[in-house]
Amino acid sequence: MALSKADVDHIAQLARLTLTPEEKERFREQLSAILEHAARLQELDTEAIPPTAQVIEWRNVMREDRVTPSLAQEDVLANAPEARDGYFVVPTVLEEHE
């Protein structure tokens, strides 16, 4: 499927791109090649392949849960821009509506 220069102009306009004549020709060739490749892929018979088929087997890699000591509260809050009563102080992001 070969694109015309008008097609490339339209695509460039939609993408808000200003292209030189050389760029338009280069993109016309490249986009046409991509569309031809996609058309060839559409010709493949995929009826026997389930829609969820994977090339490689998927598996979850999980580690065991282990209890480990956490940082002390004072250490965590040491670099906080503002802290009060053992908590981070952050700007209010929700306002009450009346």
MIDRENGU-814844 format. One record per residue: residue number from 1; chain; x, y, z of N, C-alpha, C in turn; residue in one letter. Coordinates in nm, 2 decimals. Example, Ala and Ser with C-alpha at 12.3 -4.5 7.8 and 13.67 -1.06 7.14 Angstrom:
2
(1; A; (1.32; -0.57; 0.78); (1.23; -0.45; 0.78); (1.32; -0.33; 0.78); A)
(2; A; (1.28; -0.22; 0.71); (1.37; -0.11; 0.71); (1.29; 0.00; 0.79); S)
***
This chain:
98
(1; A; (0.09; -0.12; 0.00); (0.00; 0.00; 0.00); (0.09; 0.12; 0.00); M)
(2; A; (0.10; 0.19; -0.11); (0.18; 0.31; -0.12); (0.10; 0.43; -0.08); A)
(3; A; (0.16; 0.52; 0.00); (0.10; 0.64; 0.03); (0.13; 0.75; -0.07); L)
(4; A; (0.04; 0.84; -0.09); (0.07; 0.95; -0.18); (0.13; 1.07; -0.10); S)
(5; A; (0.18; 1.16; -0.17); (0.24; 1.28; -0.10); (0.13; 1.36; -0.02); K)
(6; A; (0.00; 1.35; -0.08); (-0.11; 1.42; -0.01); (-0.14; 1.35; 0.12); A)
(7; A; (-0.12; 1.21; 0.12); (-0.14; 1.14; 0.25); (-0.04; 1.18; 0.35); D)
(8; A; (0.08; 1.19; 0.31); (0.19; 1.24; 0.40); (0.16; 1.38; 0.45); V)
(9; A; (0.12; 1.47; 0.36); (0.09; 1.60; 0.40); (-0.03; 1.60; 0.51); D)
(10; A; (-0.13; 1.52; 0.48); (-0.24; 1.51; 0.58); (-0.19; 1.46; 0.72); H)
(11; A; (-0.11; 1.36; 0.72); (-0.06; 1.30; 0.84); (0.03; 1.41; 0.91); I)
(12; A; (0.11; 1.47; 0.84); (0.20; 1.58; 0.90); (0.11; 1.69; 0.96); A)
(13; A; (0.01; 1.73; 0.89); (-0.08; 1.83; 0.94); (-0.15; 1.79; 1.07); Q)
(14; A; (-0.20; 1.66; 1.07); (-0.26; 1.61; 1.19); (-0.16; 1.61; 1.31); L)
(15; A; (-0.04; 1.58; 1.28); (0.07; 1.57; 1.39); (0.13; 1.71; 1.41); A)
(16; A; (0.08; 1.81; 1.34); (0.13; 1.95; 1.36); (0.28; 1.95; 1.33); R)
(17; A; (0.33; 1.88; 1.22); (0.47; 1.88; 1.18); (0.49; 1.96; 1.05); L)
(18; A; (0.59; 2.03; 1.05); (0.63; 2.10; 0.92); (0.75; 2.02; 0.87); T)
(19; A; (0.73; 1.97; 0.75); (0.83; 1.88; 0.69); (0.88; 1.94; 0.56); L)
(20; A; (1.01; 1.92; 0.53); (1.07; 1.96; 0.41); (1.02; 1.86; 0.30); T)
(21; A; (1.04; 1.90; 0.17); (1.00; 1.81; 0.06); (1.08; 1.67; 0.07); P)
(22; A; (1.21; 1.68; 0.11); (1.29; 1.56; 0.13); (1.24; 1.47; 0.24); E)
(23; A; (1.20; 1.54; 0.35); (1.14; 1.46; 0.46); (1.01; 1.39; 0.42); E)
(24; A; (0.93; 1.47; 0.35); (0.80; 1.41; 0.31); (0.82; 1.29; 0.22); K)
(25; A; (0.92; 1.29; 0.13); (0.94; 1.18; 0.04); (1.00; 1.06; 0.12); E)
(26; A; (1.09; 1.09; 0.22); (1.15; 0.98; 0.30); (1.04; 0.92; 0.39); R)
(27; A; (0.95; 1.00; 0.45); (0.84; 0.95; 0.53); (0.74; 0.87; 0.45); F)
(28; A; (0.72; 0.92; 0.32); (0.62; 0.85; 0.23); (0.67; 0.71; 0.21); R)
(29; A; (0.80; 0.70; 0.18); (0.86; 0.56; 0.15); (0.86; 0.48; 0.28); E)
(30; A; (0.89; 0.53; 0.39); (0.90; 0.46; 0.52); (0.76; 0.41; 0.56); Q)
(31; A; (0.67; 0.50; 0.56); (0.53; 0.47; 0.60); (0.47; 0.37; 0.50); L)
(32; A; (0.49; 0.38; 0.38); (0.44; 0.29; 0.28); (0.50; 0.15; 0.31); S)
(33; A; (0.63; 0.14; 0.34); (0.69; 0.01; 0.37); (0.63; -0.05; 0.50); A)
(34; A; (0.60; 0.03; 0.60); (0.53; -0.02; 0.72); (0.40; -0.07; 0.69); I)
(35; A; (0.32; 0.00; 0.61); (0.18; -0.05; 0.58); (0.19; -0.17; 0.49); L)
(36; A; (0.28; -0.19; 0.40); (0.30; -0.31; 0.32); (0.33; -0.43; 0.41); E)
(37; A; (0.42; -0.41; 0.51); (0.45; -0.51; 0.61); (0.33; -0.55; 0.69); H)
(38; A; (0.25; -0.46; 0.73); (0.13; -0.49; 0.81); (0.03; -0.56; 0.72); A)
(39; A; (0.02; -0.53; 0.60); (-0.07; -0.60; 0.51); (-0.03; -0.74; 0.49); A)
(40; A; (0.10; -0.77; 0.48); (0.15; -0.91; 0.47); (0.12; -0.98; 0.60); R)
(41; A; (0.13; -0.92; 0.71); (0.09; -0.99; 0.84); (-0.06; -1.02; 0.84); L)
(42; A; (-0.14; -0.94; 0.78); (-0.28; -0.97; 0.78); (-0.32; -1.09; 0.70); Q)
(43; A; (-0.23; -1.13; 0.61); (-0.25; -1.25; 0.52); (-0.22; -1.38; 0.60); E)
(44; A; (-0.16; -1.37; 0.71); (-0.12; -1.50; 0.78); (-0.25; -1.56; 0.84); L)
(45; A; (-0.25; -1.70; 0.84); (-0.36; -1.77; 0.89); (-0.34; -1.79; 1.04); D)
(46; A; (-0.42; -1.73; 1.12); (-0.40; -1.74; 1.27); (-0.52; -1.80; 1.34); T)
(47; A; (-0.60; -1.87; 1.26); (-0.72; -1.94; 1.31); (-0.69; -2.04; 1.42); E)
(48; A; (-0.58; -2.11; 1.41); (-0.54; -2.22; 1.51); (-0.47; -2.16; 1.63); A)
(49; A; (-0.45; -2.03; 1.64); (-0.37; -1.98; 1.75); (-0.47; -1.91; 1.84); I)
(50; A; (-0.47; -1.95; 1.97); (-0.56; -1.89; 2.06); (-0.52; -1.74; 2.08); P)
(51; A; (-0.62; -1.66; 2.11); (-0.59; -1.51; 2.13); (-0.50; -1.48; 2.24); P)
(52; A; (-0.49; -1.57; 2.34); (-0.40; -1.54; 2.46); (-0.27; -1.62; 2.45); T)
(53; A; (-0.23; -1.66; 2.33); (-0.10; -1.74; 2.32); (0.02; -1.65; 2.35); A)
(54; A; (0.11; -1.71; 2.41); (0.24; -1.64; 2.44); (0.36; -1.71; 2.38); Q)
(55; A; (0.46; -1.64; 2.34); (0.58; -1.70; 2.28); (0.66; -1.77; 2.39); V)
(56; A; (0.66; -1.71; 2.51); (0.73; -1.77; 2.62); (0.64; -1.79; 2.73); I)
(57; A; (0.66; -1.89; 2.82); (0.58; -1.92; 2.93); (0.59; -1.81; 3.04); E)
(58; A; (0.48; -1.77; 3.09); (0.48; -1.66; 3.19); (0.48; -1.73; 3.33); W)
(59; A; (0.55; -1.68; 3.42); (0.54; -1.73; 3.56); (0.58; -1.61; 3.65); R)
(60; A; (0.52; -1.62; 3.77); (0.55; -1.51; 3.87); (0.67; -1.55; 3.94); N)
(61; A; (0.75; -1.46; 3.97); (0.87; -1.48; 4.05); (0.85; -1.41; 4.18); V)
(62; A; (0.83; -1.48; 4.28); (0.80; -1.43; 4.41); (0.90; -1.46; 4.51); M)
(63; A; (0.93; -1.38; 4.60); (1.02; -1.41; 4.71); (0.94; -1.43; 4.84); R)
(64; A; (1.00; -1.50; 4.93); (0.93; -1.52; 5.05); (0.92; -1.39; 5.13); E)
(65; A; (0.80; -1.38; 5.20); (0.79; -1.26; 5.29); (0.87; -1.28; 5.41); D)
(66; A; (0.95; -1.18; 5.44); (1.03; -1.19; 5.56); (1.02; -1.07; 5.64); R)
(67; A; (1.00; -1.08; 5.77); (0.99; -0.97; 5.86); (1.13; -0.92; 5.88); V)
(68; A; (1.15; -0.79; 5.86); (1.28; -0.72; 5.88); (1.26; -0.60; 5.96); T)
(69; A; (1.36; -0.55; 6.03); (1.34; -0.43; 6.10); (1.33; -0.31; 6.01); P)
(70; A; (1.24; -0.22; 6.05); (1.23; -0.10; 5.97); (1.31; 0.02; 6.03); S)
(71; A; (1.31; 0.13; 5.96); (1.38; 0.24; 6.01); (1.31; 0.30; 6.13); L)
(72; A; (1.39; 0.36; 6.22); (1.33; 0.43; 6.34); (1.25; 0.55; 6.29); A)
(73; A; (1.14; 0.58; 6.36); (1.06; 0.69; 6.32); (1.14; 0.82; 6.31); Q)
(74; A; (1.23; 0.84; 6.41); (1.31; 0.97; 6.41); (1.39; 0.97; 6.28); E)
(75; A; (1.45; 0.86; 6.24); (1.54; 0.86; 6.12); (1.45; 0.89; 6.00); D)
(76; A; (1.34; 0.84; 5.99); (1.25; 0.86; 5.87); (1.21; 1.01; 5.86); V)
(77; A; (1.18; 1.07; 5.97); (1.13; 1.21; 5.98); (1.25; 1.31; 5.97); L)
(78; A; (1.37; 1.26; 5.99); (1.49; 1.35; 6.00); (1.50; 1.44; 5.87); A)
(79; A; (1.47; 1.39; 5.75); (1.48; 1.47; 5.63); (1.35; 1.53; 5.58); N)
(80; A; (1.24; 1.51; 5.66); (1.11; 1.57; 5.62); (1.12; 1.72; 5.62); A)
(81; A; (1.06; 1.79; 5.52); (1.06; 1.93; 5.53); (0.99; 1.99; 5.65); P)
(82; A; (0.88; 1.91; 5.69); (0.81; 1.96; 5.81); (0.75; 1.83; 5.88); E)
(83; A; (0.76; 1.82; 6.01); (0.70; 1.70; 6.08); (0.64; 1.76; 6.21); A)
(84; A; (0.54; 1.69; 6.26); (0.47; 1.73; 6.38); (0.41; 1.60; 6.45); R)
(85; A; (0.44; 1.59; 6.57); (0.39; 1.47; 6.65); (0.42; 1.34; 6.59); D)
(86; A; (0.54; 1.33; 6.53); (0.57; 1.20; 6.47); (0.52; 1.17; 6.33); G)
(87; A; (0.46; 1.27; 6.26); (0.40; 1.25; 6.13); (0.46; 1.36; 6.03); Y)
(88; A; (0.45; 1.32; 5.90); (0.48; 1.42; 5.80); (0.37; 1.52; 5.80); F)
(89; A; (0.41; 1.65; 5.77); (0.31; 1.75; 5.75); (0.31; 1.79; 5.60); V)
(90; A; (0.20; 1.78; 5.54); (0.19; 1.80; 5.40); (0.08; 1.91; 5.37); V)
(91; A; (0.08; 1.98; 5.26); (-0.02; 2.08; 5.23); (-0.16; 2.01; 5.21); P)
(92; A; (-0.26; 2.08; 5.25); (-0.39; 2.03; 5.23); (-0.43; 2.03; 5.08); T)
(93; A; (-0.48; 1.91; 5.04); (-0.51; 1.90; 4.90); (-0.66; 1.89; 4.87); V)
(94; A; (-0.74; 1.87; 4.98); (-0.88; 1.86; 4.96); (-0.95; 1.97; 5.05); L)
(95; A; (-1.04; 2.04; 4.99); (-1.11; 2.14; 5.07); (-1.25; 2.10; 5.09); E)
(96; A; (-1.31; 2.14; 5.20); (-1.45; 2.10; 5.23); (-1.54; 2.20; 5.15); E)
(97; A; (-1.64; 2.14; 5.09); (-1.74; 2.22; 5.02); (-1.86; 2.24; 5.11); H)
(98; A; (-1.91; 2.36; 5.11); (-2.04; 2.38; 5.18); (-2.16; 2.37; 5.10); E)
***
